[in-house]
Amino acid sequence: FYLKYTRASSKKWGAPISSILAVINKESGFRRFAKPKRTKLFKIIPYRRPSSSLGFSQAVVKTFDLYKKENNKPLALRISFRNSSDFIGWYFWKTNKINKVSLNDTRNMYLNYYLGWQAYKNKAYQTNKKAIIFAKSVEKQAKIYKSQLQECKSVLNKSYIIF
């Protein structure tokens, strides 16, 4: 089902399948209930999480609420692979409109995803080495996925009947 939903998101929003998968891989490792690690109080007591990120896409509440509102999807869930794939496609599409980043520019798309549209616009990535390292790793992973998808294209495009 990973391919089915990322393919649908790609077709709808124009974001490459490989980029959507690479973002999910980086953000959650394909874990449905992924959350950021808790901070520690006095270095031992589990405390708050640094953000409201959750699910495959690690979308924060505020941005996911915007996605749900703009797409008339009040029941969308961050723990749904289908919704997460669609969210990432939408985020890439919106990034293209807001910051004029090409849908095929995985590195800069991820910088927008990681930092937010305004921080990217303000070039916050220039002082955030972690963001650049993450963006390069997502770009590299997207290239690997793209290559794998090309190699398996004939098999992936077949329809199978399962009894």
trRosetta pair geometry for C-beta under 8 A, 3 or more apart (Angstrom, degrees):
i j d omega theta_ij theta_ji phi_ij phi_ji
1 4 5.1 -54 -149 37 49 119
1 5 6.1 36 160 -13 79 106
1 81 6.6 105 117 85 111 143
1 82 7.9 -59 163 -63 114 89
2 5 6.6 -71 -155 41 24 98
2 6 6.1 9 160 -7 65 115
2 21 7.2 68 167 -109 116 107
2 30 7.7 -25 -104 -131 132 122
2 81 6.7 -84 -102 176 62 143
3 6 6.0 -62 -137 45 29 103
3 7 5.7 35 162 -26 67 112
3 17 7.4 27 -141 -164 68 137
3 156 6.3 -131 -168 -154 160 117
4 7 6.0 -60 -149 34 20 113
4 8 6.6 19 153 -18 59 108
5 8 5.6 -49 -146 34 34 112
5 9 6.4 34 154 -17 65 104
5 81 5.6 131 57 125 163 94
5 82 4.5 -127 -126 -108 134 62
5 85 4.3 134 136 34 103 157
5 86 7.4 -82 -179 -37 96 82
6 9 5.6 -52 -146 38 35 112
6 10 6.1 40 152 -23 66 106
6 17 4.7 94 136 -144 112 85
6 20 4.7 169 -144 91 104 136
6 21 5.8 9 -121 -56 161 88
6 85 4.9 -122 -85 -145 58 131
7 10 5.7 -53 -147 35 29 114
7 11 6.4 29 155 -19 63 107
7 17 6.0 3 -83 -98 55 127
8 11 5.8 -55 -148 36 29 111
8 12 6.2 24 156 -15 64 112
8 82 7.8 0 63 -147 138 86
8 85 7.3 82 64 115 91 131
8 86 7.4 -33 105 -80 102 92
9 12 5.8 -61 -145 41 29 109
9 13 5.9 -17 173 19 68 114
9 15 6.6 -30 134 57 96 110
9 17 8.0 124 69 -104 93 65
9 20 5.8 119 92 -114 135 160
9 85 4.3 -146 -26 144 146 92
9 86 4.8 -147 -102 -91 104 46
9 88 6.8 46 167 67 152 85
9 89 3.5 -169 173 -30 99 143
9 90 7.9 -85 -154 -22 100 69
10 13 6.9 -75 -128 55 18 80
10 14 7.2 27 -173 -147 53 4
10 15 5.7 -106 -113 76 63 63
10 16 6.3 22 -129 -152 117 17
10 17 4.7 -46 -55 -62 150 74
10 20 6.6 -117 -65 -9 91 138
10 89 6.4 -131 -68 -109 35 125
12 86 7.1 0 66 -131 148 87
12 89 6.1 78 75 136 99 148
13 86 7.7 140 -24 -155 129 56
13 89 3.4 147 34 161 144 100
13 90 5.7 -123 -99 -70 143 40
13 92 6.2 106 140 67 128 100
13 93 4.1 -111 -163 -44 100 126
13 103 7.9 172 134 -133 82 131
14 89 7.6 129 43 -167 47 95
14 92 7.5 -143 82 110 78 114
14 93 6.1 107 43 -94 101 95
14 96 7.6 -21 85 -8 129 163
14 103 4.9 -65 126 -133 102 170
15 19 5.6 -111 173 77 94 123
15 20 5.6 103 119 -56 120 99
15 88 6.8 -143 106 126 165 83
15 89 4.5 -154 29 -126 125 67
15 92 3.8 93 -91 67 126 155
15 93 6.7 -96 -39 -44 100 77
15 103 5.5 -131 -97 -166 52 105
15 109 7.6 133 -132 -159 109 157
16 19 4.4 89 67 4 94 104
16 20 7.1 -160 95 -7 50 83
16 103 7.1 139 -18 142 78 92
16 104 6.2 72 -29 -112 124 68
16 106 7.4 -61 50 -72 125 104
16 142 7.0 85 94 -170 127 117
16 146 7.0 -9 165 -91 136 109
17 20 5.8 -57 -152 35 33 111
17 21 6.3 29 154 -14 67 109
17 145 7.4 -137 114 141 81 121
17 149 6.4 120 87 -102 127 162
18 21 5.9 -56 -147 40 30 110
18 22 6.2 32 154 -23 64 109
18 106 7.8 -62 106 -84 94 141
18 142 4.5 102 135 -166 98 72
18 143 7.3 92 159 -64 141 15
18 144 8.0 163 -159 68 115 48
18 145 3.8 160 -140 94 86 108
18 146 3.9 -26 -73 -62 166 77
18 149 6.2 -121 -70 2 100 137
19 22 5.5 -53 -143 35 31 113
19 23 6.5 34 156 -20 64 102
19 92 7.0 88 117 -96 135 150
19 104 7.8 -157 -42 -134 142 38
19 106 4.6 -151 -115 -107 108 104
19 109 6.5 28 -175 77 137 150
19 138 7.8 56 -149 157 69 102
19 142 4.7 22 -89 -127 56 134
20 23 6.0 -55 -153 33 29 110
20 24 6.6 26 151 -15 63 107
20 85 5.7 55 173 -147 134 79
20 88 4.9 131 -134 101 83 133
20 89 6.1 -9 -94 -62 127 80
20 92 7.8 -90 -78 -17 82 141
21 24 5.7 -57 -149 39 33 111
21 25 6.2 37 153 -23 67 107
21 141 7.9 -135 109 138 85 105
21 142 7.5 139 67 -111 84 66
21 145 4.9 163 81 -141 132 161
22 25 5.5 -51 -146 35 31 115
22 26 6.3 28 156 -16 64 107
22 106 6.6 24 70 -162 149 136
22 110 7.9 -70 113 -77 111 130
22 138 4.8 114 144 -167 113 73
22 139 7.5 103 158 -68 158 14
22 141 4.0 144 -132 98 101 106
22 142 3.8 -67 -25 -66 155 76
22 145 5.9 -137 -55 6 90 138
23 26 5.9 -58 -148 40 30 107
23 27 5.9 18 160 -13 67 115
23 57 7.0 17 129 -134 111 74
23 88 5.2 159 81 -143 147 139
23 110 6.4 -165 -98 -104 94 95
23 113 6.3 -72 -134 160 127 172
23 138 6.2 40 -84 -149 56 128
24 27 6.0 -60 -135 44 26 105
24 28 6.1 -41 -173 42 64 101
24 30 6.1 60 142 -82 107 65
24 56 5.1 -12 -141 170 105 97
24 57 6.5 -50 -100 -86 77 57
24 84 6.6 93 -106 136 111 125
24 85 7.4 -20 -60 -86 136 71
24 88 7.0 -91 -52 -40 87 159
25 28 7.8 -93 -130 58 9 61
25 29 6.4 39 -162 -108 50 36
25 30 6.4 -2 -99 -36 58 89
25 138 7.9 156 69 -122 98 74
25 141 5.7 -145 78 167 143 152
26 110 7.5 34 56 -142 163 131
26 134 6.5 107 -171 -170 135 94
26 137 6.6 129 -107 104 119 107
26 138 4.9 -42 -38 -89 153 97
26 141 6.8 -179 -51 32 98 155
27 34 7.2 135 133 99 74 147
27 53 7.8 -136 -170 -174 105 130
27 56 7.1 75 90 153 117 43
27 57 5.9 16 101 -169 161 27
27 58 3.8 -142 -177 7 114 122
28 31 4.8 -139 164 49 94 74
28 32 7.7 101 164 -49 142 12
28 34 3.7 -179 -139 26 93 155
28 55 6.6 -60 -86 130 153 36
28 56 5.0 -130 42 -141 154 34
28 57 7.2 -22 -16 -16 126 14
28 58 5.7 -176 -55 -43 92 94
29 34 6.7 139 39 -89 85 143
30 56 6.8 10 -132 -130 39 95
31 34 4.1 105 85 -54 106 101
31 56 7.5 174 70 -96 37 58
32 55 6.4 -26 -175 -138 48 67
32 56 6.3 -18 -111 -53 44 86
32 79 4.9 56 175 -166 90 89
32 81 7.4 -68 -101 -53 90 85
33 54 7.4 -31 -156 -166 48 89
33 55 7.1 -17 -105 -92 25 49
33 79 6.1 14 -83 -123 61 119
34 53 7.9 -39 115 133 87 101
34 54 7.2 154 81 -158 58 40
34 55 6.5 -8 49 114 81 3
34 56 7.2 102 26 -85 116 26
34 58 6.5 -54 102 -77 115 90
35 49 6.1 -67 162 -122 109 152
35 53 6.6 146 -144 93 54 78
35 54 5.7 -5 -94 -105 83 71
36 49 4.9 123 73 -171 98 104
36 50 5.2 -85 129 43 151 91
36 51 5.6 82 1 43 149 86
36 53 5.4 81 -26 55 102 117
36 58 7.6 86 -52 -147 85 114
37 49 7.4 162 96 -127 22 82
38 46 4.4 50 100 -163 151 91
38 47 5.8 156 169 58 103 46
38 48 6.6 163 -150 95 83 17
38 49 5.5 -67 -99 -79 60 64
39 47 4.8 -42 82 69 83 109
39 48 5.8 3 34 66 106 68
39 49 7.4 159 -5 -114 78 19
39 50 6.2 100 -45 -61 105 83
40 43 5.2 49 119 -142 131 21
40 44 6.1 95 -174 3 121 12
40 45 6.3 125 -166 59 71 44
40 46 6.5 -46 -106 -96 66 35
40 47 6.1 140 -132 6 13 101
41 44 7.6 -53 77 60 58 54
41 45 4.2 -37 62 72 96 107
41 46 7.7 -5 13 82 88 12
41 47 4.3 110 -34 -61 97 125
42 45 5.7 46 46 12 97 103
49 52 7.5 118 92 -85 121 32
49 53 7.7 -132 149 43 129 80
51 60 5.6 -73 170 -103 114 112
52 60 4.9 89 67 -152 93 76
52 61 4.4 -35 123 -12 149 102
52 62 7.7 108 54 -6 137 77
53 58 4.1 7 -172 -172 119 80
53 59 6.8 147 -134 67 68 19
53 60 5.5 -43 -74 -78 64 68
54 58 6.9 133 36 -127 14 41
54 59 7.1 -44 56 60 65 66
54 78 4.7 89 92 105 95 142
54 79 6.8 -47 145 -60 103 83
55 58 6.7 -159 68 -61 61 32
55 59 6.6 -16 59 27 115 87
55 77 7.3 164 -96 143 149 75
55 78 3.5 -170 3 141 147 84
55 79 4.4 -131 -106 -80 106 45
55 80 7.5 -12 -152 24 137 42
55 84 5.6 -155 140 -83 118 125
56 78 7.5 -168 31 166 69 65
56 79 7.2 114 -11 -144 83 32
56 80 7.8 -80 10 86 122 28
56 81 5.5 93 -42 -107 162 61
56 84 3.7 88 71 148 116 175
56 85 7.6 -20 110 -44 144 66
57 78 6.5 -113 48 -156 98 84
57 84 3.9 -174 -26 -154 104 94
57 85 7.9 -154 -65 -50 114 28
57 87 5.1 -78 -36 82 177 129
57 88 5.4 -155 -121 -54 120 98
59 63 5.7 -128 -168 85 92 106
59 64 4.1 102 135 -65 129 108
59 67 7.3 -49 -159 9 150 145
59 78 5.2 -142 52 -123 106 115
59 84 7.2 -157 -13 -123 116 78
59 87 5.6 -58 -66 158 146 153
60 63 5.2 75 61 19 85 103
60 64 6.7 -167 83 -7 36 95
61 64 6.0 -67 -143 43 24 107
61 65 6.1 27 160 -24 65 109
62 65 5.8 -55 -150 33 25 113
62 66 6.8 28 151 -19 60 103
63 66 5.5 -49 -153 31 37 114
63 67 6.6 41 148 -19 65 102
63 91 7.5 37 168 -102 125 114
64 67 5.3 -48 -150 35 38 117
64 68 6.4 40 151 -20 67 102
64 76 7.4 -150 179 105 98 115
64 78 5.7 -44 -121 -75 159 108
64 87 6.5 -19 -117 -131 81 140
65 68 5.6 -51 -146 36 33 112
65 69 6.3 33 154 -19 65 107
66 69 5.8 -56 -147 38 29 111
66 70 6.1 21 160 -12 66 112
67 70 6.2 -61 -140 42 24 104
67 71 6.0 -8 169 10 62 119
67 73 7.3 -32 131 54 80 120
67 76 7.1 -91 112 89 105 157
67 87 5.2 19 -162 -126 166 88
67 90 5.6 115 -133 96 104 150
67 91 7.4 -40 -87 -60 123 83
68 71 6.5 -77 -139 53 19 91
68 73 4.9 -109 -138 78 65 79
68 74 5.9 92 172 -101 115 33
68 76 5.0 -155 -101 40 97 118
69 72 7.8 17 -178 -71 25 39
70 90 7.6 144 88 -172 126 135
71 76 7.6 45 82 -34 121 148
71 86 7.7 137 -179 148 169 122
71 90 6.6 -73 -55 -105 136 151
73 76 4.0 46 136 -34 116 117
73 83 7.2 164 153 -126 144 105
76 80 7.0 -121 -166 44 63 133
76 83 4.3 145 -163 -136 94 132
76 86 7.7 -108 -135 74 132 128
76 87 7.6 136 165 -63 139 107
77 80 4.4 98 71 -12 96 105
77 83 5.5 141 58 32 52 158
78 83 6.9 -103 -91 105 23 124
78 84 6.5 73 -163 -81 50 93
78 87 7.7 10 -116 -24 69 165
79 84 7.9 -15 -158 -45 5 118
80 83 3.9 68 77 16 113 107
80 84 6.3 178 86 -12 56 85
81 84 5.6 -57 -141 40 30 112
81 85 6.1 33 159 -21 66 106
82 85 6.1 -56 -149 34 24 109
82 86 6.5 19 155 -12 60 110
83 86 5.7 -59 -146 42 31 110
83 87 6.0 39 153 -27 66 106
84 87 5.4 -50 -144 33 30 116
84 88 6.5 29 157 -18 63 102
85 88 6.0 -55 -151 34 29 107
85 89 6.5 29 152 -16 63 107
86 89 5.6 -54 -149 38 33 113
86 90 6.2 35 152 -19 66 107
87 90 5.7 -57 -148 39 29 112
87 91 6.2 31 153 -23 65 106
88 91 5.5 -49 -144 34 32 114
88 92 6.5 35 154 -19 64 102
88 113 7.6 16 -137 -119 84 137
89 92 5.8 -54 -151 35 30 110
89 93 6.4 30 151 -18 64 107
90 93 5.5 -56 -147 38 32 113
90 94 6.1 30 155 -18 68 108
91 94 5.7 -54 -143 40 29 110
91 95 6.2 35 152 -24 63 106
91 112 7.7 167 159 114 97 109
91 113 6.0 76 141 -104 137 93
92 95 5.5 -52 -147 34 30 115
92 96 6.5 37 151 -23 62 101
92 103 5.7 80 154 -135 114 80
92 109 5.3 9 -123 -154 92 130
92 113 7.9 -17 -73 -65 70 113
93 96 5.7 -51 -157 29 31 115
93 97 6.8 25 148 -13 63 104
93 103 7.2 14 -89 -101 53 114
94 97 5.6 -55 -152 38 37 109
94 98 6.0 23 155 -11 71 112
94 117 7.7 -78 129 -76 102 135
95 98 5.9 -59 -133 46 29 102
95 99 5.6 -30 -173 38 69 107
95 101 5.3 -30 141 46 103 118
95 109 5.8 125 94 -133 156 73
95 112 4.4 106 -130 120 130 163
95 113 7.4 -54 -65 -54 147 72
95 117 6.6 -155 -111 -99 72 96
95 120 8.0 16 -144 62 105 164
96 99 7.6 -61 -102 60 11 68
96 100 6.9 38 -171 -126 47 21
96 101 5.9 -100 -95 66 52 64
96 102 7.1 41 -117 -134 100 14
96 103 5.4 -15 -75 -62 137 81
97 100 8.0 -5 -177 -69 8 50
98 117 5.0 -23 126 -150 151 135
98 121 7.7 -85 146 -63 100 120
99 108 8.0 -148 118 157 128 111
99 112 6.0 -162 34 -99 151 132
99 117 6.0 -159 -38 -150 116 85
99 120 5.8 -15 -109 107 161 125
99 121 5.9 -134 -105 -77 106 85
101 105 5.3 -118 177 68 91 129
101 108 4.6 -156 -141 117 129 119
101 109 5.7 171 126 -74 136 65
101 112 6.3 -143 12 -28 155 139
102 105 4.2 98 63 -13 92 106
102 108 7.8 77 41 61 73 126
103 109 7.3 56 -146 -81 35 137
105 108 4.5 -4 134 39 119 108
105 109 5.8 142 91 -24 71 91
106 109 5.5 -59 -140 40 29 115
106 110 6.1 27 162 -19 66 107
106 135 8.0 157 127 -174 72 77
106 138 6.1 -151 156 122 107 94
106 139 4.5 147 93 -108 113 71
106 142 4.5 -143 -123 30 166 165
107 110 6.1 -62 -154 35 24 106
107 111 6.6 26 150 -20 62 104
107 135 4.7 78 -160 157 70 106
107 136 6.4 24 -121 -85 110 46
107 138 7.2 150 -102 75 48 96
107 139 4.3 -3 -68 -65 85 135
108 111 5.2 -43 -144 31 40 117
108 112 6.6 45 153 -18 63 99
108 120 7.7 104 -173 -159 80 130
108 135 7.4 55 -68 -166 26 137
109 112 5.8 -55 -159 35 33 112
109 113 6.3 33 145 -21 66 108
110 113 5.1 -51 -143 37 39 116
110 114 5.9 34 158 -17 71 107
110 134 6.8 -147 148 121 125 90
110 135 4.4 163 88 -123 116 77
110 138 4.3 136 -93 71 161 153
110 139 7.0 -124 11 -46 138 78
111 114 6.0 -55 -139 41 27 107
111 115 5.8 -4 170 9 65 117
111 120 5.6 117 125 -113 96 111
111 125 4.9 -9 -156 -84 127 147
111 131 5.9 77 -129 160 79 112
111 132 7.5 17 -98 -90 112 53
111 135 4.8 4 -59 -92 81 145
112 115 6.6 -70 -128 54 19 89
112 116 7.2 -51 -174 131 54 8
112 117 5.9 28 -158 -92 99 56
112 120 4.6 -24 -98 -44 67 163
114 131 5.2 162 109 -136 139 94
114 134 5.9 121 -97 95 157 139
114 135 6.8 -113 8 -65 142 90
115 119 3.9 -128 159 95 105 127
115 120 5.2 135 81 -56 124 78
115 124 5.4 166 -161 75 139 123
115 125 6.2 -106 -38 -63 155 86
115 128 6.9 152 -92 52 120 162
115 131 5.8 28 -57 -131 107 147
116 119 4.7 79 63 15 92 107
116 120 6.8 -161 87 -9 43 89
117 120 5.9 -61 -151 37 27 111
117 121 6.2 29 154 -21 65 108
118 121 5.4 -52 -147 35 33 115
118 122 6.3 23 155 -10 66 109
119 122 5.7 -61 -146 46 31 106
119 124 4.0 -38 180 15 90 144
119 125 7.8 107 137 -37 93 71
120 123 7.4 33 179 -79 35 29
120 124 6.8 -68 -72 33 28 94
120 125 6.6 27 -121 -22 65 112
123 126 4.9 18 156 -9 98 117
124 127 6.5 -68 -169 45 51 93
124 128 5.8 31 143 -11 81 125
124 131 7.6 69 113 14 89 166
125 128 5.4 -74 -130 51 37 103
125 131 5.0 -117 -124 102 81 134
125 132 6.0 114 -179 -64 97 86
125 135 7.5 13 -143 -14 133 150
128 131 3.9 40 117 10 117 118
128 132 6.8 148 98 -15 69 84
129 132 5.7 -57 -152 38 38 111
129 133 6.2 39 152 -20 70 105
130 133 5.8 -55 -148 36 31 112
130 134 6.3 30 154 -17 65 107
131 134 5.8 -56 -148 39 29 110
131 135 6.1 30 154 -21 65 109
132 135 5.6 -52 -142 36 30 112
132 136 6.4 32 156 -19 64 104
133 136 5.9 -55 -151 35 28 110
133 137 6.5 26 152 -17 63 107
134 137 5.7 -58 -151 37 32 110
134 138 6.4 31 153 -19 67 105
135 138 5.8 -52 -147 36 32 110
135 139 6.3 35 152 -20 64 106
136 139 5.6 -53 -148 37 32 114
136 140 6.3 34 153 -20 65 106
137 140 5.6 -51 -147 36 32 113
137 141 6.3 32 154 -18 65 106
138 141 5.7 -54 -146 39 32 110
138 142 6.2 37 153 -24 65 105
139 142 5.7 -52 -148 32 29 114
139 143 6.7 32 152 -20 62 102
140 143 5.8 -54 -156 31 32 112
140 144 6.8 32 148 -18 64 103
141 144 5.5 -52 -152 34 38 113
141 145 6.3 36 151 -16 68 104
142 145 5.7 -53 -146 39 33 110
142 146 6.2 38 152 -24 65 105
143 146 5.6 -50 -145 34 30 115
143 147 6.4 32 154 -18 62 105
144 147 5.8 -57 -152 36 30 111
144 148 6.4 27 152 -17 65 108
145 148 5.6 -56 -145 39 33 111
145 149 6.1 35 156 -21 67 105
146 149 5.8 -54 -147 36 28 111
146 150 6.5 30 152 -20 62 105
147 150 5.7 -54 -151 34 31 112
147 151 6.5 31 152 -19 64 106
148 151 5.7 -53 -148 35 33 112
148 152 6.2 7 161 2 67 113
149 152 6.2 -71 -142 52 27 95
149 153 6.6 63 152 -72 62 77
149 156 7.0 -34 -153 9 71 165
150 153 5.7 -13 -155 -36 32 115
152 155 5.0 -61 -171 50 78 111
152 156 5.1 76 128 -27 96 109
153 156 5.9 -63 -137 41 25 107
153 157 6.1 16 168 -16 64 114
154 157 6.3 -62 -145 36 23 106
154 158 7.3 33 154 -34 57 101
155 158 6.1 -52 -163 12 34 114
